[in-house]
Amino acid sequence: MWKSLTLPLAAVAVLAACGNNPGEQALIGGGAGAVGGAVLGGDPVVGAAVGAGGNVVFCQMYPHRCRR
């Protein structure tokens, strides 16, 4: 289970494509998380939820690390 949670979140952190607002951040992170979950054989819905939340939190905490 750790793979389906940790690796998509790490992918989001590495990509760090934030978007201009929390809605865009959630959409970008959710997409990356869904793809990561599917590629790793996990649940894409769980990956999308983790990715969306992770990207929003990351981008809000570290806006200087995000590419816009």
PyMOL Python script that loads the backbone (N, CA, C, O; Angstrom):
from pymol import cmd

cmd.read_pdbstr("""\
ATOM      1  N   MET A   1       0.808  -1.192   0.000  1.00  0.00           N
ATOM      2  CA  MET A   1       0.000   0.000   0.000  1.00  0.00           C
ATOM      3  C   MET A   1       0.858   1.265   0.000  1.00  0.00           C
ATOM      4  O   MET A   1       0.436   2.291  -0.534  1.00  0.00           O
ATOM      5  N   TRP A   2       2.029   1.210   0.577  1.00  0.00           N
ATOM      6  CA  TRP A   2       2.874   2.406   0.637  1.00  0.00           C
ATOM      7  C   TRP A   2       3.247   2.882  -0.749  1.00  0.00           C
ATOM      8  O   TRP A   2       3.415   4.083  -0.959  1.00  0.00           O
ATOM      9  N   LYS A   3       3.384   1.961  -1.716  1.00  0.00           N
ATOM     10  CA  LYS A   3       3.719   2.378  -3.075  1.00  0.00           C
ATOM     11  C   LYS A   3       2.612   3.226  -3.679  1.00  0.00           C
ATOM     12  O   LYS A   3       2.882   4.226  -4.344  1.00  0.00           O
ATOM     13  N   SER A   4       1.367   2.827  -3.449  1.00  0.00           N
ATOM     14  CA  SER A   4       0.266   3.569  -4.049  1.00  0.00           C
ATOM     15  C   SER A   4       0.082   4.934  -3.413  1.00  0.00           C
ATOM     16  O   SER A   4      -0.599   5.783  -3.988  1.00  0.00           O
ATOM     17  N   LEU A   5       0.655   5.169  -2.265  1.00  0.00           N
ATOM     18  CA  LEU A   5       0.550   6.481  -1.623  1.00  0.00           C
ATOM     19  C   LEU A   5       1.824   7.304  -1.758  1.00  0.00           C
ATOM     20  O   LEU A   5       1.762   8.503  -2.034  1.00  0.00           O
ATOM     21  N   THR A   6       2.961   6.679  -1.568  1.00  0.00           N
ATOM     22  CA  THR A   6       4.220   7.410  -1.514  1.00  0.00           C
ATOM     23  C   THR A   6       4.735   7.814  -2.890  1.00  0.00           C
ATOM     24  O   THR A   6       5.124   8.964  -3.092  1.00  0.00           O
ATOM     25  N   LEU A   7       4.739   6.894  -3.821  1.00  0.00           N
ATOM     26  CA  LEU A   7       5.330   7.197  -5.116  1.00  0.00           C
ATOM     27  C   LEU A   7       4.561   8.247  -5.909  1.00  0.00           C
ATOM     28  O   LEU A   7       5.194   9.122  -6.500  1.00  0.00           O
ATOM     29  N   PRO A   8       3.222   8.211  -5.955  1.00  0.00           N
ATOM     30  CA  PRO A   8       2.547   9.326  -6.644  1.00  0.00           C
ATOM     31  C   PRO A   8       2.788  10.674  -5.979  1.00  0.00           C
ATOM     32  O   PRO A   8       2.923  11.690  -6.660  1.00  0.00           O
ATOM     33  N   LEU A   9       2.841  10.685  -4.674  1.00  0.00           N
ATOM     34  CA  LEU A   9       3.120  11.934  -3.971  1.00  0.00           C
ATOM     35  C   LEU A   9       4.528  12.427  -4.283  1.00  0.00           C
ATOM     36  O   LEU A   9       4.743  13.625  -4.465  1.00  0.00           O
ATOM     37  N   ALA A  10       5.474  11.517  -4.344  1.00  0.00           N
ATOM     38  CA  ALA A  10       6.848  11.893  -4.702  1.00  0.00           C
ATOM     39  C   ALA A  10       6.907  12.411  -6.136  1.00  0.00           C
ATOM     40  O   ALA A  10       7.635  13.361  -6.424  1.00  0.00           O
ATOM     41  N   ALA A  11       6.150  11.797  -7.028  1.00  0.00           N
ATOM     42  CA  ALA A  11       6.128  12.267  -8.418  1.00  0.00           C
ATOM     43  C   ALA A  11       5.588  13.688  -8.491  1.00  0.00           C
ATOM     44  O   ALA A  11       6.102  14.512  -9.248  1.00  0.00           O
ATOM     45  N   VAL A  12       4.572  13.971  -7.721  1.00  0.00           N
ATOM     46  CA  VAL A  12       4.015  15.319  -7.695  1.00  0.00           C
ATOM     47  C   VAL A  12       5.039  16.304  -7.159  1.00  0.00           C
ATOM     48  O   VAL A  12       5.185  17.404  -7.692  1.00  0.00           O
ATOM     49  N   ALA A  13       5.738  15.922  -6.124  1.00  0.00           N
ATOM     50  CA  ALA A  13       6.740  16.820  -5.548  1.00  0.00           C
ATOM     51  C   ALA A  13       7.878  17.079  -6.521  1.00  0.00           C
ATOM     52  O   ALA A  13       8.396  18.194  -6.594  1.00  0.00           O
ATOM     53  N   VAL A  14       8.270  16.056  -7.267  1.00  0.00           N
ATOM     54  CA  VAL A  14       9.357  16.222  -8.230  1.00  0.00           C
ATOM     55  C   VAL A  14       8.918  17.097  -9.386  1.00  0.00           C
ATOM     56  O   VAL A  14       9.659  17.980  -9.816  1.00  0.00           O
ATOM     57  N   LEU A  15       7.720  16.860  -9.891  1.00  0.00           N
ATOM     58  CA  LEU A  15       7.234  17.647 -11.018  1.00  0.00           C
ATOM     59  C   LEU A  15       6.955  19.085 -10.604  1.00  0.00           C
ATOM     60  O   LEU A  15       7.310  20.023 -11.319  1.00  0.00           O
ATOM     61  N   ALA A  16       6.330  19.253  -9.468  1.00  0.00           N
ATOM     62  CA  ALA A  16       6.054  20.573  -8.879  1.00  0.00           C
ATOM     63  C   ALA A  16       5.521  21.583  -9.885  1.00  0.00           C
ATOM     64  O   ALA A  16       5.978  22.724  -9.940  1.00  0.00           O
ATOM     65  N   ALA A  17       4.570  21.157 -10.660  1.00  0.00           N
ATOM     66  CA  ALA A  17       3.888  22.084 -11.560  1.00  0.00           C
ATOM     67  C   ALA A  17       2.667  22.589 -10.819  1.00  0.00           C
ATOM     68  O   ALA A  17       1.648  21.902 -10.753  1.00  0.00           O
ATOM     69  N   CYS A  18       2.764  23.777 -10.267  1.00  0.00           N
ATOM     70  CA  CYS A  18       1.763  24.205  -9.298  1.00  0.00           C
ATOM     71  C   CYS A  18       0.465  24.704  -9.880  1.00  0.00           C
ATOM     72  O   CYS A  18      -0.593  24.366  -9.348  1.00  0.00           O
ATOM     73  N   GLY A  19       0.478  25.459 -10.902  1.00  0.00           N
ATOM     74  CA  GLY A  19      -0.745  26.121 -11.326  1.00  0.00           C
ATOM     75  C   GLY A  19      -0.870  27.450 -10.602  1.00  0.00           C
ATOM     76  O   GLY A  19      -0.073  27.766  -9.719  1.00  0.00           O
ATOM     77  N   ASN A  20      -1.860  28.212 -10.976  1.00  0.00           N
ATOM     78  CA  ASN A  20      -1.997  29.557 -10.436  1.00  0.00           C
ATOM     79  C   ASN A  20      -2.924  29.658  -9.240  1.00  0.00           C
ATOM     80  O   ASN A  20      -2.912  30.670  -8.538  1.00  0.00           O
ATOM     81  N   ASN A  21      -3.726  28.633  -8.992  1.00  0.00           N
ATOM     82  CA  ASN A  21      -4.657  28.667  -7.870  1.00  0.00           C
ATOM     83  C   ASN A  21      -4.848  27.248  -7.337  1.00  0.00           C
ATOM     84  O   ASN A  21      -4.436  26.292  -7.994  1.00  0.00           O
ATOM     85  N   PRO A  22      -5.455  27.091  -6.175  1.00  0.00           N
ATOM     86  CA  PRO A  22      -5.616  25.748  -5.607  1.00  0.00           C
ATOM     87  C   PRO A  22      -6.397  24.780  -6.493  1.00  0.00           C
ATOM     88  O   PRO A  22      -6.152  23.574  -6.444  1.00  0.00           O
ATOM     89  N   GLY A  23      -7.325  25.277  -7.292  1.00  0.00           N
ATOM     90  CA  GLY A  23      -8.059  24.403  -8.205  1.00  0.00           C
ATOM     91  C   GLY A  23      -7.157  23.793  -9.261  1.00  0.00           C
ATOM     92  O   GLY A  23      -7.232  22.595  -9.532  1.00  0.00           O
ATOM     93  N   GLU A  24      -6.311  24.609  -9.854  1.00  0.00           N
ATOM     94  CA  GLU A  24      -5.355  24.110 -10.837  1.00  0.00           C
ATOM     95  C   GLU A  24      -4.344  23.185 -10.185  1.00  0.00           C
ATOM     96  O   GLU A  24      -3.960  22.172 -10.770  1.00  0.00           O
ATOM     97  N   GLN A  25      -3.914  23.521  -8.987  1.00  0.00           N
ATOM     98  CA  GLN A  25      -2.958  22.679  -8.272  1.00  0.00           C
ATOM     99  C   GLN A  25      -3.549  21.299  -8.000  1.00  0.00           C
ATOM    100  O   GLN A  25      -2.867  20.287  -8.158  1.00  0.00           O
ATOM    101  N   ALA A  26      -4.808  21.259  -7.593  1.00  0.00           N
ATOM    102  CA  ALA A  26      -5.467  19.977  -7.330  1.00  0.00           C
ATOM    103  C   ALA A  26      -5.630  19.179  -8.618  1.00  0.00           C
ATOM    104  O   ALA A  26      -5.447  17.962  -8.620  1.00  0.00           O
ATOM    105  N   LEU A  27      -5.968  19.848  -9.702  1.00  0.00           N
ATOM    106  CA  LEU A  27      -6.156  19.166 -10.976  1.00  0.00           C
ATOM    107  C   LEU A  27      -4.852  18.561 -11.489  1.00  0.00           C
ATOM    108  O   LEU A  27      -4.824  17.411 -11.928  1.00  0.00           O
ATOM    109  N   ILE A  28      -3.787  19.331 -11.432  1.00  0.00           N
ATOM    110  CA  ILE A  28      -2.483  18.844 -11.888  1.00  0.00           C
ATOM    111  C   ILE A  28      -1.995  17.693 -11.005  1.00  0.00           C
ATOM    112  O   ILE A  28      -1.545  16.664 -11.510  1.00  0.00           O
ATOM    113  N   GLY A  29      -2.086  17.869  -9.702  1.00  0.00           N
ATOM    114  CA  GLY A  29      -1.656  16.815  -8.777  1.00  0.00           C
ATOM    115  C   GLY A  29      -2.515  15.575  -8.879  1.00  0.00           C
ATOM    116  O   GLY A  29      -2.006  14.456  -8.808  1.00  0.00           O
ATOM    117  N   GLY A  30      -3.823  15.764  -9.047  1.00  0.00           N
ATOM    118  CA  GLY A  30      -4.717  14.622  -9.189  1.00  0.00           C
ATOM    119  C   GLY A  30      -4.430  13.821 -10.438  1.00  0.00           C
ATOM    120  O   GLY A  30      -4.463  12.591 -10.413  1.00  0.00           O
ATOM    121  N   GLY A  31      -4.149  14.507 -11.528  1.00  0.00           N
ATOM    122  CA  GLY A  31      -3.795  13.809 -12.769  1.00  0.00           C
ATOM    123  C   GLY A  31      -2.515  13.014 -12.634  1.00  0.00           C
ATOM    124  O   GLY A  31      -2.440  11.861 -13.059  1.00  0.00           O
ATOM    125  N   ALA A  32      -1.513  13.631 -12.045  1.00  0.00           N
ATOM    126  CA  ALA A  32      -0.240  12.923 -11.840  1.00  0.00           C
ATOM    127  C   ALA A  32      -0.414  11.748 -10.883  1.00  0.00           C
ATOM    128  O   ALA A  32       0.166  10.682 -11.095  1.00  0.00           O
ATOM    129  N   GLY A  33      -1.197  11.935  -9.846  1.00  0.00           N
ATOM    130  CA  GLY A  33      -1.432  10.856  -8.894  1.00  0.00           C
ATOM    131  C   GLY A  33      -2.209   9.701  -9.488  1.00  0.00           C
ATOM    132  O   GLY A  33      -1.924   8.542  -9.186  1.00  0.00           O
ATOM    133  N   ALA A  34      -3.193  10.000 -10.334  1.00  0.00           N
ATOM    134  CA  ALA A  34      -3.973   8.949 -10.982  1.00  0.00           C
ATOM    135  C   ALA A  34      -3.103   8.129 -11.925  1.00  0.00           C
ATOM    136  O   ALA A  34      -3.193   6.902 -11.952  1.00  0.00           O
ATOM    137  N   VAL A  35      -2.272   8.802 -12.687  1.00  0.00           N
ATOM    138  CA  VAL A  35      -1.365   8.093 -13.593  1.00  0.00           C
ATOM    139  C   VAL A  35      -0.378   7.257 -12.788  1.00  0.00           C
ATOM    140  O   VAL A  35      -0.120   6.100 -13.123  1.00  0.00           O
ATOM    141  N   GLY A  36       0.171   7.838 -11.735  1.00  0.00           N
ATOM    142  CA  GLY A  36       1.107   7.091 -10.892  1.00  0.00           C
ATOM    143  C   GLY A  36       0.465   5.874 -10.260  1.00  0.00           C
ATOM    144  O   GLY A  36       1.072   4.804 -10.214  1.00  0.00           O
ATOM    145  N   GLY A  37      -0.760   6.024  -9.772  1.00  0.00           N
ATOM    146  CA  GLY A  37      -1.463   4.891  -9.183  1.00  0.00           C
ATOM    147  C   GLY A  37      -1.736   3.797 -10.191  1.00  0.00           C
ATOM    148  O   GLY A  37      -1.589   2.614  -9.881  1.00  0.00           O
ATOM    149  N   ALA A  38      -2.137   4.180 -11.401  1.00  0.00           N
ATOM    150  CA  ALA A  38      -2.414   3.190 -12.447  1.00  0.00           C
ATOM    151  C   ALA A  38      -1.143   2.472 -12.890  1.00  0.00           C
ATOM    152  O   ALA A  38      -1.146   1.256 -13.080  1.00  0.00           O
ATOM    153  N   VAL A  39      -0.063   3.223 -13.054  1.00  0.00           N
ATOM    154  CA  VAL A  39       1.199   2.624 -13.499  1.00  0.00           C
ATOM    155  C   VAL A  39       1.738   1.652 -12.462  1.00  0.00           C
ATOM    156  O   VAL A  39       2.313   0.623 -12.817  1.00  0.00           O
ATOM    157  N   LEU A  40       1.559   1.964 -11.194  1.00  0.00           N
ATOM    158  CA  LEU A  40       2.083   1.114 -10.132  1.00  0.00           C
ATOM    159  C   LEU A  40       1.151  -0.033  -9.767  1.00  0.00           C
ATOM    160  O   LEU A  40       1.449  -0.810  -8.860  1.00  0.00           O
ATOM    161  N   GLY A  41       0.031  -0.144 -10.463  1.00  0.00           N
ATOM    162  CA  GLY A  41      -0.897  -1.224 -10.187  1.00  0.00           C
ATOM    163  C   GLY A  41      -1.795  -0.959  -8.997  1.00  0.00           C
ATOM    164  O   GLY A  41      -2.447  -1.875  -8.496  1.00  0.00           O
ATOM    165  N   GLY A  42      -1.838   0.264  -8.545  1.00  0.00           N
ATOM    166  CA  GLY A  42      -2.694   0.627  -7.424  1.00  0.00           C
ATOM    167  C   GLY A  42      -4.013   1.181  -7.914  1.00  0.00           C
ATOM    168  O   GLY A  42      -4.351   1.058  -9.091  1.00  0.00           O
ATOM    169  N   ASP A  43      -4.739   1.777  -7.028  1.00  0.00           N
ATOM    170  CA  ASP A  43      -6.031   2.363  -7.347  1.00  0.00           C
ATOM    171  C   ASP A  43      -5.819   3.787  -7.857  1.00  0.00           C
ATOM    172  O   ASP A  43      -5.320   4.628  -7.110  1.00  0.00           O
ATOM    173  N   PRO A  44      -6.180   4.079  -9.099  1.00  0.00           N
ATOM    174  CA  PRO A  44      -5.987   5.432  -9.626  1.00  0.00           C
ATOM    175  C   PRO A  44      -6.787   6.493  -8.868  1.00  0.00           C
ATOM    176  O   PRO A  44      -6.373   7.651  -8.805  1.00  0.00           O
ATOM    177  N   VAL A  45      -7.923   6.108  -8.296  1.00  0.00           N
ATOM    178  CA  VAL A  45      -8.726   7.080  -7.540  1.00  0.00           C
ATOM    179  C   VAL A  45      -7.990   7.496  -6.271  1.00  0.00           C
ATOM    180  O   VAL A  45      -7.964   8.676  -5.920  1.00  0.00           O
ATOM    181  N   VAL A  46      -7.397   6.529  -5.588  1.00  0.00           N
ATOM    182  CA  VAL A  46      -6.610   6.842  -4.391  1.00  0.00           C
ATOM    183  C   VAL A  46      -5.399   7.677  -4.779  1.00  0.00           C
ATOM    184  O   VAL A  46      -5.062   8.643  -4.093  1.00  0.00           O
ATOM    185  N   GLY A  47      -4.741   7.307  -5.880  1.00  0.00           N
ATOM    186  CA  GLY A  47      -3.599   8.082  -6.358  1.00  0.00           C
ATOM    187  C   GLY A  47      -3.974   9.512  -6.687  1.00  0.00           C
ATOM    188  O   GLY A  47      -3.222  10.444  -6.403  1.00  0.00           O
ATOM    189  N   ALA A  48      -5.154   9.681  -7.296  1.00  0.00           N
ATOM    190  CA  ALA A  48      -5.609  11.031  -7.642  1.00  0.00           C
ATOM    191  C   ALA A  48      -5.875  11.855  -6.388  1.00  0.00           C
ATOM    192  O   ALA A  48      -5.526  13.034  -6.330  1.00  0.00           O
ATOM    193  N   ALA A  49      -6.493  11.236  -5.387  1.00  0.00           N
ATOM    194  CA  ALA A  49      -6.787  11.952  -4.143  1.00  0.00           C
ATOM    195  C   ALA A  49      -5.498  12.359  -3.432  1.00  0.00           C
ATOM    196  O   ALA A  49      -5.361  13.493  -2.973  1.00  0.00           O
ATOM    197  N   VAL A  50      -4.571  11.435  -3.347  1.00  0.00           N
ATOM    198  CA  VAL A  50      -3.293  11.731  -2.680  1.00  0.00           C
ATOM    199  C   VAL A  50      -2.511  12.767  -3.473  1.00  0.00           C
ATOM    200  O   VAL A  50      -1.938  13.690  -2.894  1.00  0.00           O
ATOM    201  N   GLY A  51      -2.482  12.623  -4.784  1.00  0.00           N
ATOM    202  CA  GLY A  51      -1.756  13.567  -5.628  1.00  0.00           C
ATOM    203  C   GLY A  51      -2.332  14.968  -5.566  1.00  0.00           C
ATOM    204  O   GLY A  51      -1.591  15.948  -5.494  1.00  0.00           O
ATOM    205  N   ALA A  52      -3.663  15.066  -5.593  1.00  0.00           N
ATOM    206  CA  ALA A  52      -4.304  16.379  -5.536  1.00  0.00           C
ATOM    207  C   ALA A  52      -4.005  17.063  -4.213  1.00  0.00           C
ATOM    208  O   ALA A  52      -3.594  18.223  -4.183  1.00  0.00           O
ATOM    209  N   GLY A  53      -4.211  16.345  -3.130  1.00  0.00           N
ATOM    210  CA  GLY A  53      -3.941  16.918  -1.814  1.00  0.00           C
ATOM    211  C   GLY A  53      -2.477  17.252  -1.627  1.00  0.00           C
ATOM    212  O   GLY A  53      -2.130  18.310  -1.101  1.00  0.00           O
ATOM    213  N   GLY A  54      -1.623  16.345  -2.061  1.00  0.00           N
ATOM    214  CA  GLY A  54      -0.187  16.556  -1.912  1.00  0.00           C
ATOM    215  C   GLY A  54       0.322  17.750  -2.695  1.00  0.00           C
ATOM    216  O   GLY A  54       1.151  18.515  -2.202  1.00  0.00           O
ATOM    217  N   ASN A  55      -0.173  17.911  -3.919  1.00  0.00           N
ATOM    218  CA  ASN A  55       0.300  19.031  -4.730  1.00  0.00           C
ATOM    219  C   ASN A  55      -0.190  20.366  -4.181  1.00  0.00           C
ATOM    220  O   ASN A  55       0.555  21.346  -4.181  1.00  0.00           O
ATOM    221  N   VAL A  56      -1.429  20.414  -3.716  1.00  0.00           N
ATOM    222  CA  VAL A  56      -1.942  21.664  -3.140  1.00  0.00           C
ATOM    223  C   VAL A  56      -1.137  22.036  -1.897  1.00  0.00           C
ATOM    224  O   VAL A  56      -0.723  23.184  -1.740  1.00  0.00           O
ATOM    225  N   VAL A  57      -0.920  21.070  -1.024  1.00  0.00           N
ATOM    226  CA  VAL A  57      -0.154  21.345   0.199  1.00  0.00           C
ATOM    227  C   VAL A  57       1.264  21.776  -0.142  1.00  0.00           C
ATOM    228  O   VAL A  57       1.765  22.759   0.403  1.00  0.00           O
ATOM    229  N   PHE A  58       1.916  21.044  -1.044  1.00  0.00           N
ATOM    230  CA  PHE A  58       3.290  21.362  -1.424  1.00  0.00           C
ATOM    231  C   PHE A  58       3.383  22.766  -2.014  1.00  0.00           C
ATOM    232  O   PHE A  58       4.259  23.545  -1.640  1.00  0.00           O
ATOM    233  N   CYS A  59       2.480  23.082  -2.933  1.00  0.00           N
ATOM    234  CA  CYS A  59       2.539  24.381  -3.602  1.00  0.00           C
ATOM    235  C   CYS A  59       2.207  25.539  -2.663  1.00  0.00           C
ATOM    236  O   CYS A  59       2.733  26.641  -2.822  1.00  0.00           O
ATOM    237  N   GLN A  60       1.350  25.295  -1.706  1.00  0.00           N
ATOM    238  CA  GLN A  60       1.032  26.351  -0.744  1.00  0.00           C
ATOM    239  C   GLN A  60       2.168  26.565   0.249  1.00  0.00           C
ATOM    240  O   GLN A  60       2.420  27.691   0.677  1.00  0.00           O
ATOM    241  N   MET A  61       2.851  25.487   0.613  1.00  0.00           N
ATOM    242  CA  MET A  61       3.951  25.605   1.578  1.00  0.00           C
ATOM    243  C   MET A  61       5.240  26.123   0.932  1.00  0.00           C
ATOM    244  O   MET A  61       5.995  26.862   1.564  1.00  0.00           O
ATOM    245  N   TYR A  62       5.493  25.744  -0.310  1.00  0.00           N
ATOM    246  CA  TYR A  62       6.744  26.081  -0.995  1.00  0.00           C
ATOM    247  C   TYR A  62       6.476  26.697  -2.362  1.00  0.00           C
ATOM    248  O   TYR A  62       6.843  26.106  -3.378  1.00  0.00           O
ATOM    249  N   PRO A  63       5.858  27.847  -2.415  1.00  0.00           N
ATOM    250  CA  PRO A  63       5.546  28.433  -3.744  1.00  0.00           C
ATOM    251  C   PRO A  63       6.782  28.782  -4.560  1.00  0.00           C
ATOM    252  O   PRO A  63       6.707  28.831  -5.788  1.00  0.00           O
ATOM    253  N   HIS A  64       7.893  29.020  -3.927  1.00  0.00           N
ATOM    254  CA  HIS A  64       9.122  29.361  -4.644  1.00  0.00           C
ATOM    255  C   HIS A  64       9.726  28.153  -5.355  1.00  0.00           C
ATOM    256  O   HIS A  64      10.580  28.324  -6.225  1.00  0.00           O
ATOM    257  N   ARG A  65       9.310  26.947  -5.011  1.00  0.00           N
ATOM    258  CA  ARG A  65       9.832  25.743  -5.666  1.00  0.00           C
ATOM    259  C   ARG A  65       8.980  25.295  -6.847  1.00  0.00           C
ATOM    260  O   ARG A  65       9.339  24.342  -7.539  1.00  0.00           O
ATOM    261  N   CYS A  66       7.889  25.951  -7.082  1.00  0.00           N
ATOM    262  CA  CYS A  66       6.958  25.545  -8.132  1.00  0.00           C
ATOM    263  C   CYS A  66       7.274  26.239  -9.435  1.00  0.00           C
ATOM    264  O   CYS A  66       7.617  27.421  -9.468  1.00  0.00           O
ATOM    265  N   ARG A  67       7.153  25.478 -10.510  1.00  0.00           N
ATOM    266  CA  ARG A  67       7.289  26.059 -11.847  1.00  0.00           C
ATOM    267  C   ARG A  67       5.904  26.492 -12.295  1.00  0.00           C
ATOM    268  O   ARG A  67       4.951  25.718 -12.201  1.00  0.00           O
ATOM    269  N   ARG A  68       5.784  27.699 -12.773  1.00  0.00           N
ATOM    270  CA  ARG A  68       4.485  28.205 -13.253  1.00  0.00           C
ATOM    271  C   ARG A  68       4.505  28.447 -14.724  1.00  0.00           C
ATOM    272  O   ARG A  68       3.500  28.873 -15.293  1.00  0.00           O
TER     273      ARG A  68
END
""", "prot")
cmd.dss("prot")
cmd.show_as("cartoon", "prot")
cmd.util.cbc("prot")
cmd.orient("prot")
